[in-house]
Amino acid sequence: MVETVRELPVIDDVALGAMFDDPYPTYARLRREAPVAWLKPANIALITTFDDIIAIEKDDTTFPANDPRSLMFRSMGHTLMRRDGEDHMTERRALVKTFSPPMIKSHWAPKFEDFVEEQIAHLRTKGGGDLFAEYCAPIASRALAEVIGIPEVSWQDMLWWSQALIDATGNYADLPEPWARCAQANEGIDAAIDHHAEYWRRAPNPSALSAMLQAGFPMEKIRANIKVAIGGGMNEPRDAIATMIVALLENPDQCAAWRADPGLRRKAFEEAVRWVAPIGLYPRKVARDTVLSDTLLPAGTAIGLVAGSACRDERKFGPDAGRYDLHRPQAPHLAFGSGPHFCLGAWMARMLVGDMAVPALFENLPDLRLDPDHPPRWGGWVFRGPLSVPALWGI
Ligand code: HEM
């Protein structure tokens, strides 16, 4: 039988604003009708099925991460996330110890505990508020500042920088304002790196900045990798904390099971990031003409691996993949990517979010519930999560 190969279908009837509000109906349609398709308003080909993304991640010669057109080059410089082969592994190896489970447990977890306790003490002074702004963001920012080695930076600055980097990296519409904010963030981050580098040169510690200085990396590489950690290590845990809180509060039966059985903690976390993947899309390039899902991808095509869609692929997770279900049979998801670029901060996120921040919140705030008058707001498709989590609790 001769298989037919089709030209790359062009999707021009989807507005990016609608994708920001809710990309899932579009993803479902693409998985069904055009799993490899050119999204014209964003100038990128979307890969939306689980199996296609896994196949791509196994072949970094055909699908390299290093694409000089990637918006990340302009927003952060040449980070390890956009390197391939030995070039990538050399940088990654220098950072592995900082993010390893033993280092997280022994060195970073006690600091994370302090941040969680301090934010809970703050919440205890009031009976309600936006958990996204008052709990998720400060904890994620403070934890990240410690681990990457710029602990004197305020969590508000971390938050602002991270958002500026992310908005520029996802600025497929090429608006001028995100680029201006990004330039300002770059200035602030470079100053913080220079300031803290002085400490770690004198007295090294396990942070990412210190590890890269110890490894003798040039400052240009160090700056780029600290920026990718700020852009990719702050919003994601913040959004994962918020997503998991909403998921549990909206599903009281599952919440009761999770509270009764600490053995469900890891599953509840993994299901939260599968349900709403904080990094909705990450880019690759096509190095040579290739066929995927019977569709021709010409050499040079910029592609986006849509983790947000793959994590809801009904062929992998069943017809109710759009539902949060911590009792779902466990299956690997793609929220942390896969292959050589698998998220370096995955263990940090698992511990900070799933083992500490979310359980401590439910243990310490009696009668925690969503504010019935102000439902959580959601947004994003390149990066996605709650924008606010208004809640009430007893004091
Ligand atoms: C729930 C939280 C998180 C999610 C969902 C997440 C997701 C991801 C994804 C999808 C990738 C792959 C990107 C690609 O292949 O292009 C990635 C890579 C990466 N992540 Fe995370 N991340 C999270 C937390 C963190 C944290 C806390 C850090 C800490 C700094 C971090 C640092 C990194 C780094 C450095 C890479 C690049 C690894 C490489 O290229 O070898 N992430 N992450």
Boltz pocket constraint, residues with backbone or C-beta under 6 A from the ligand:
constraints:
  - pocket:
      binder: B
      contacts: [[A, 65], [A, 80], [A, 81], [A, 82], [A, 88], [A, 92], [A, 225], [A, 228], [A, 229], [A, 230], [A, 232], [A, 233], [A, 234], [A, 236], [A, 237], [A, 240], [A, 273], [A, 277], [A, 278], [A, 279], [A, 282], [A, 283], [A, 307], [A, 334], [A, 335], [A, 336], [A, 337], [A, 338], [A, 340], [A, 341], [A, 342], [A, 343], [A, 344], [A, 345], [A, 346], [A, 348], [A, 349]]
      max_distance: 6.0
